[in-house]
Amino acid sequence: MRAAVISELGRPPELAERRDPVPGEGDVVVDVLAAALNPLDVNIGAGRFYGGHPELPFVPGAEGVGRADGRLVWVFGSGVGIARDGTLAERVAVPGETLASVPEDADPAVAAALGIGGVSGWLPLVWRAPVRAGETVVVLGATGSVGNIAVQTAKLLGAARVIAVGRNPERLERVRSLGADAAVVLDERFGDSLQEACPEGADLIFDPLWGEPIRVALGVAKPRARIVHMGQAAGPEATLPSSVVRGKELEIIGYSTFAAPRDVLAREYARLVEVVVAGEVVVDLERLPLAEVGEAWLRQAAGDATKLVVVI
């Protein structure tokens, strides 16, 4: 079978021929149709991921959509692409509990784009820190694929006002077209601009950035506001003033897709796919063939904000 193979840490995968996977006890063989690329995959392939990597050479890919036993499924978890071969191949053997059902009317590439990158923008706002009707929500990192989903999710759930924050003005305009009520550029005027866009304060802050942006964003948090934190794109540490956290009685709520209960993850992933199929949420993606996996990998490593999906 054809597969993307990493033979040396820090180098992009190359297309190669591999033996078909041999399923172990409890495994299911999935015919992969599409696999989304994520920063996680690049970090594993570079040897930077705290959870390690499969033994070299290995097939990367922590998630994918394909067919198993006649049904459309999403593959994610149980060490796939982390401790064992991943999804950037024509076939992959995975533990049965790794599979979640995908609505049959979904485009496999779109369903793949809604995996890690989709549920990471959806689950924090529908499950971990649910948006309440009429609230004001600030979405940091709104120009990335996760932030795009978060903006639309907040509006879908009844937020009265959603403020999108990002570094790229052009992509911020795209987020406004998807429903954001205001857009704020993350630059040297960020604090002042956010105050202007959010004069009455924020009830909820969605944070995939951490670092300096979240410290500044706390300036618009209302008393008892919630901060749902799920990433560190701006830095692994943040210095938050104790007086602000205590004085406003803020709630800081952590979220990780890997830590979400499997039943919640499967249910809400399917629900997200359904709202996208219905046209209530839009996902922007670019499809690339498996033969171009090396190019796609380098673009992901460079921080390309486009959701890249390799079509197998």
GIBELPE-V445315 format. One record per residue. N is the residue number from 1. RES is the residue in three letters. PHI is phi in whole degrees, -180 to 180 (NA if undefined). Layout:
{{N;RES;PHI} {N;RES;PHI}}
This chain:
{{1;MET;NA} {2;ARG;-85} {3;ALA;-155} {4;ALA;-85} {5;VAL;-130} {6;ILE;-98} {7;SER;-103} {8;GLU;-144} {9;LEU;-61} {10;GLY;93} {11;ARG;-112} {12;PRO;-65} {13;PRO;-69} {14;GLU;-122} {15;LEU;-70} {16;ALA;-152} {17;GLU;-93} {18;ARG;-129} {19;ARG;-65} {20;ASP;-60} {21;PRO;-66} {22;VAL;-105} {23;PRO;-70} {24;GLY;-89} {25;GLU;-62} {26;GLY;84} {27;ASP;-85} {28;VAL;-129} {29;VAL;-90} {30;VAL;-111} {31;ASP;-83} {32;VAL;-76} {33;LEU;-105} {34;ALA;-158} {35;ALA;-139} {36;ALA;-81} {37;LEU;-91} {38;ASN;-137} {39;PRO;-53} {40;LEU;-55} {41;ASP;-62} {42;VAL;-65} {43;ASN;-66} {44;ILE;-65} {45;GLY;-66} {46;ALA;-94} {47;GLY;79} {48;ARG;-98} {49;PHE;-79} {50;TYR;-62} {51;GLY;-86} {52;GLY;86} {53;HIS;-155} {54;PRO;-65} {55;GLU;-65} {56;LEU;-71} {57;PRO;-75} {58;PHE;-142} {59;VAL;-94} {60;PRO;-80} {61;GLY;116} {62;ALA;-88} {63;GLU;-158} {64;GLY;-177} {65;VAL;-123} {66;GLY;-163} {67;ARG;-118} {68;ALA;-141} {69;ASP;54} {70;GLY;85} {71;ARG;-116} {72;LEU;-82} {73;VAL;-137} {74;TRP;-103} {75;VAL;-103} {76;PHE;-165} {77;GLY;103} {78;SER;56} {79;GLY;82} {80;VAL;-63} {81;GLY;77} {82;ILE;-117} {83;ALA;-115} {84;ARG;-148} {85;ASP;-53} {86;GLY;-104} {87;THR;-98} {88;LEU;-83} {89;ALA;-156} {90;GLU;-68} {91;ARG;-144} {92;VAL;-145} {93;ALA;-98} {94;VAL;-137} {95;PRO;-60} {96;GLY;-57} {97;GLU;-72} {98;THR;-76} {99;LEU;-90} {100;ALA;-128} {101;SER;-69} {102;VAL;-115} {103;PRO;-53} {104;GLU;-65} {105;ASP;-88} {106;ALA;-85} {107;ASP;-70} {108;PRO;-56} {109;ALA;-67} {110;VAL;-65} {111;ALA;-61} {112;ALA;-66} {113;ALA;-65} {114;LEU;-94} {115;GLY;-71} {116;ILE;-55} {117;GLY;-68} {118;GLY;-86} {119;VAL;-66} {120;SER;-70} {121;GLY;-98} {122;TRP;-99} {123;LEU;-60} {124;PRO;-58} {125;LEU;-100} {126;VAL;-104} {127;TRP;-128} {128;ARG;-75} {129;ALA;-140} {130;PRO;-57} {131;VAL;-68} {132;ARG;-106} {133;ALA;-55} {134;GLY;88} {135;GLU;-80} {136;THR;-102} {137;VAL;-122} {138;VAL;-103} {139;VAL;-111} {140;LEU;-78} {141;GLY;63} {142;ALA;-71} {143;THR;-85} {144;GLY;-85} {145;SER;-64} {146;VAL;-66} {147;GLY;-64} {148;ASN;-56} {149;ILE;-66} {150;ALA;-62} {151;VAL;-59} {152;GLN;-68} {153;THR;-63} {154;ALA;-60} {155;LYS;-67} {156;LEU;-61} {157;LEU;-85} {158;GLY;103} {159;ALA;-60} {160;ALA;-77} {161;ARG;-148} {162;VAL;-124} {163;ILE;-106} {164;ALA;-94} {165;VAL;-121} {166;GLY;-166} {167;ARG;-87} {168;ASN;-100} {169;PRO;-58} {170;GLU;-65} {171;ARG;-72} {172;LEU;-64} {173;GLU;-64} {174;ARG;-64} {175;VAL;-65} {176;ARG;-63} {177;SER;-68} {178;LEU;-91} {179;GLY;130} {180;ALA;-63} {181;ASP;-83} {182;ALA;-152} {183;ALA;-128} {184;VAL;-127} {185;VAL;-80} {186;LEU;-83} {187;ASP;-137} {188;GLU;-68} {189;ARG;-100} {190;PHE;-52} {191;GLY;-60} {192;ASP;-66} {193;SER;-64} {194;LEU;-68} {195;GLN;-62} {196;GLU;-65} {197;ALA;-78} {198;CYS;-133} {199;PRO;-64} {200;GLU;-98} {201;GLY;90} {202;ALA;-114} {203;ASP;-85} {204;LEU;-146} {205;ILE;-120} {206;PHE;-93} {207;ASP;-129} {208;PRO;-99} {209;LEU;-109} {210;TRP;60} {211;GLY;60} {212;GLU;-64} {213;PRO;-58} {214;ILE;-71} {215;ARG;-60} {216;VAL;-67} {217;ALA;-64} {218;LEU;-62} {219;GLY;-63} {220;VAL;-103} {221;ALA;-68} {222;LYS;-75} {223;PRO;-56} {224;ARG;65} {225;ALA;-66} {226;ARG;-107} {227;ILE;-118} {228;VAL;-100} {229;HIS;-109} {230;MET;-142} {231;GLY;-171} {232;GLN;-133} {233;ALA;-62} {234;ALA;-99} {235;GLY;148} {236;PRO;-79} {237;GLU;-131} {238;ALA;-140} {239;THR;-100} {240;LEU;-105} {241;PRO;-62} {242;SER;-58} {243;SER;-62} {244;VAL;-72} {245;VAL;-62} {246;ARG;-74} {247;GLY;-63} {248;LYS;-92} {249;GLU;51} {250;LEU;-76} {251;GLU;-108} {252;ILE;-107} {253;ILE;-116} {254;GLY;-83} {255;TYR;-143} {256;SER;-142} {257;THR;-61} {258;PHE;-66} {259;ALA;-92} {260;ALA;-65} {261;PRO;-56} {262;ARG;-59} {263;ASP;-68} {264;VAL;-67} {265;LEU;-61} {266;ALA;-64} {267;ARG;-64} {268;GLU;-76} {269;TYR;-62} {270;ALA;-62} {271;ARG;-65} {272;LEU;-63} {273;VAL;-59} {274;GLU;-64} {275;VAL;-71} {276;VAL;-72} {277;VAL;-59} {278;ALA;-77} {279;GLY;84} {280;GLU;-81} {281;VAL;-133} {282;VAL;-112} {283;VAL;-119} {284;ASP;-91} {285;LEU;-150} {286;GLU;-126} {287;ARG;-96} {288;LEU;-132} {289;PRO;-73} {290;LEU;-58} {291;ALA;-63} {292;GLU;-105} {293;VAL;-62} {294;GLY;-62} {295;GLU;-64} {296;ALA;-61} {297;TRP;-63} {298;LEU;-65} {299;ARG;-66} {300;GLN;-63} {301;ALA;-64} {302;ALA;-82} {303;GLY;89} {304;ASP;-55} {305;ALA;-77} {306;THR;-72} {307;LYS;-76} {308;LEU;-99} {309;VAL;-123} {310;VAL;-88} {311;VAL;-92} {312;ILE;-86}}
